[in-house]
Amino acid sequence: MMNKIKKYIGFFLCLVAVVACKEDYEYPLGGGNPIMTLNEVPTTALFGDSIPFNVHVSDDGKALSTLKAQLYFSGDLVSETIIRTKEYGNYNGKIYVPFLKNIPDGTAQLKFVLENVGMVKNEQQKDLALSRPDFPYLTLVDSDGEEYRMEKESLYHYSVTGNFPQALRARIKSPKVGENGNELIFGKSVDNQIIVGETADLISFSGTETAYEVTLNVLTYEHGPLVEMTFDGEDMIALDADSYYVQKTLTQGQTIQVTGVELAEWWVDPDYFIKGTDGGLTFLPMSGEYRVVADTESKSFAIARMEGENEATLGDDGHGALWLMGWGVGSPSLDSQFGWNPGAAYCVAEISAKKYQFTGIAGPEQGSSLGQRFRTDYLDFKFFFQNGWGGEFSSLTLAAGSESLIKLTSSWNIGLADGVTLEEGATYVLTVDLTGGNDNGVVSFAKR
């Protein structure tokens, strides 16, 4: 009986070993002869097409692995379709021809690669004559979904004139052209370049007239009208669809000219600039390196002191950058309160050596106007030595008279004094004086 049990156990172990070996089996390399017949393969196509193909595949008994259709522009692989070939027979597929900037009509290479499980390959290549589609029209689709037909002005060039807002955000779509054509969506990438794709962001246009013309060239991707801003003679660089920046050394008291926008319609931070009657800006803080960001949606500037590519911090000598976070304070209005989010702090202007100032009008928390930067009914904020958590004051004192409006907590947060409400529409000035050292800062708050 014991011998029978041992035999059964041995037989069972053999079965397990066989199954395990089968599961771990790897096809040996080499062997077989992949055979491929190109039944239906186009010889011409348009950029933006999804071109169909039909290929018959087989082998002399070896299992097949994959069929790849690959498209090459000037030797570079630009598109690929991979099909699993479990059985011998005919396979249908499509490969997309990318629609790219500044690619002229020409000849591409369409390569088919059939591979079996032994990694033996059969490759065949066909030339594919490509040309750019000639769209009869394009369609401008704004952020609200409104559509405007763009007429063809000349080869590749389309335009539409309308009563668009000064800051227009839109995508542009094409109709399908040809039997294998696709609707193409022109938009912007994260680095602010025109791209084709359904997930592309909105393109920003900007016109100064009541009615203006929007254009797109589908070969060069030139488009307009655009925001073209200069700040103190330097071109501002696009950060995203609505923001442009420049970083440079600014000198206290210098006059700065801004071009490309109607500066009279813009709000400027009163602690950083005075807007002159000649359309220039006078820079108010201490001289240094600053990054200036122009927001075309809110029509305002945001300024931060910099140290090379990094935001400046407060030095041990009291110079540098002081950062403001918390609630009840915001810029350019209270609709953009700073909160306690690292990276979203406000850089307070150093208006004179070791003295920092933040000026604002008192207003409501919601629906405030530009310049209303203090809440009338609630303040809870504090200063930091960097744009985020980290270094902060270990002690502060209130200047004489300020205690009638604000108070300091044990953690050096600043709030309204008990029972105090700020006068809506009145201007208040918050200052921090570090001339006595960073451990002896004096905070003042007064109605101007």
Rosetta blueprint (number, residue, H / E / L):
1 M L
2 M H
3 N H
4 K H
5 I H
6 K H
7 K H
8 Y H
9 I H
10 G H
11 F H
12 F H
13 L H
14 C H
15 L H
16 V H
17 A H
18 V H
19 V H
20 A H
21 C H
22 K H
23 E H
24 D L
25 Y L
26 E L
27 Y L
28 P L
29 L L
30 G L
31 G L
32 G L
33 N L
34 P L
35 I E
36 M E
37 T E
38 L E
39 N E
40 E E
41 V L
42 P L
43 T L
44 T E
45 A E
46 L E
47 F L
48 G L
49 D L
50 S E
51 I E
52 P E
53 F E
54 N E
55 V E
56 H E
57 V E
58 S E
59 D L
60 D L
61 G L
62 K L
63 A L
64 L E
65 S E
66 T E
67 L E
68 K E
69 A E
70 Q E
71 L E
72 Y E
73 F E
74 S L
75 G L
76 D E
77 L E
78 V E
79 S E
80 E E
81 T E
82 I E
83 I E
84 R E
85 T L
86 K L
87 E L
88 Y L
89 G E
90 N E
91 Y E
92 N E
93 G E
94 K E
95 I E
96 Y E
97 V L
98 P L
99 F L
100 L L
101 K L
102 N L
103 I L
104 P L
105 D L
106 G E
107 T E
108 A E
109 Q E
110 L E
111 K E
112 F E
113 V E
114 L E
115 E E
116 N E
117 V L
118 G L
119 M L
120 V L
121 K E
122 N E
123 E E
124 Q E
125 Q E
126 K E
127 D E
128 L E
129 A E
130 L E
131 S E
132 R L
133 P L
134 D L
135 F L
136 P L
137 Y E
138 L E
139 T E
140 L E
141 V E
142 D E
143 S L
144 D L
145 G L
146 E L
147 E E
148 Y E
149 R E
150 M E
151 E E
152 K E
153 E E
154 S E
155 L L
156 Y L
157 H E
158 Y E
159 S E
160 V E
161 T E
162 G E
163 N L
164 F L
165 P L
166 Q L
167 A E
168 L E
169 R E
170 A E
171 R E
172 I E
173 K E
174 S L
175 P L
176 K L
177 V L
178 G L
179 E L
180 N L
181 G L
182 N L
183 E L
184 L L
185 I E
186 F E
187 G E
188 K E
189 S L
190 V L
191 D L
192 N L
193 Q L
194 I E
195 I E
196 V E
197 G L
198 E L
199 T L
200 A L
201 D E
202 L L
203 I E
204 S E
205 F E
206 S E
207 G L
208 T L
209 E L
210 T L
211 A L
212 Y E
213 E E
214 V E
215 T E
216 L E
217 N E
218 V L
219 L L
220 T L
221 Y L
222 E L
223 H E
224 G E
225 P L
226 L L
227 V L
228 E L
229 M L
230 T E
231 F E
232 D L
233 G L
234 E E
235 D E
236 M L
237 I E
238 A E
239 L L
240 D L
241 A L
242 D L
243 S E
244 Y E
245 Y E
246 V E
247 Q E
248 K E
249 T E
250 L E
251 T L
252 Q L
253 G L
254 Q L
255 T E
256 I E
257 Q E
258 V E
259 T E
260 G L
261 V L
262 E L
263 L H
264 A H
265 E H
266 W L
267 W E
268 V L
269 D L
270 P L
271 D L
272 Y L
273 F E
274 I E
275 K E
276 G L
277 T L
278 D L
279 G L
280 G E
281 L E
282 T E
283 F E
284 L L
285 P L
286 M L
287 S L
288 G E
289 E E
290 Y E
291 R E
292 V E
293 V E
294 A E
295 D E
296 T L
297 E L
298 S L
299 K L
300 S E
301 F E
302 A E
303 I E
304 A E
305 R E
306 M E
307 E E
308 G L
309 E L
310 N E
311 E E
312 A L
313 T L
314 L E
315 G L
316 D L
317 D L
318 G L
319 H L
320 G E
321 A L
322 L E
323 W E
324 L E
325 M E
326 G E
327 W E
328 G E
329 V E
330 G E
331 S L
332 P L
333 S L
334 L H
335 D H
336 S H
337 Q E
338 F E
339 G E
340 W L
341 N L
342 P L
343 G L
344 A L
345 A L
346 Y E
347 C E
348 V E
349 A E
350 E E
351 I E
352 S E
353 A L
354 K L
355 K E
356 Y E
357 Q E
358 F E
359 T E
360 G E
361 I E
362 A E
363 G E
364 P L
365 E L
366 Q L
367 G L
368 S L
369 S L
370 L L
371 G L
372 Q E
373 R E
374 F E
375 R E
376 T L
377 D L
378 Y L
379 L L
380 D E
381 F E
382 K E
383 F E
384 F E
385 F L
386 Q L
387 N L
388 G L
389 W L
390 G L
391 G L
392 E E
393 F L
394 S L
395 S L
396 L E
397 T E
398 L E
399 A L
400 A L
401 G L
402 S H
403 E H
404 S H
405 L L
406 I E
407 K E
408 L E
409 T L
410 S L
411 S L
412 W L
413 N L
414 I E
415 G E
416 L E
417 A L
418 D L
419 G L
420 V L
421 T L
422 L L
423 E L
424 E L
425 G L
426 A L
427 T E
428 Y E
429 V E
430 L E
431 T E
432 V E
433 D E
434 L L
435 T L
436 G L
437 G L
438 N H
439 D H
440 N H
441 G E
442 V E
443 V E
444 S E
445 F E
446 A E
447 K E
448 R L
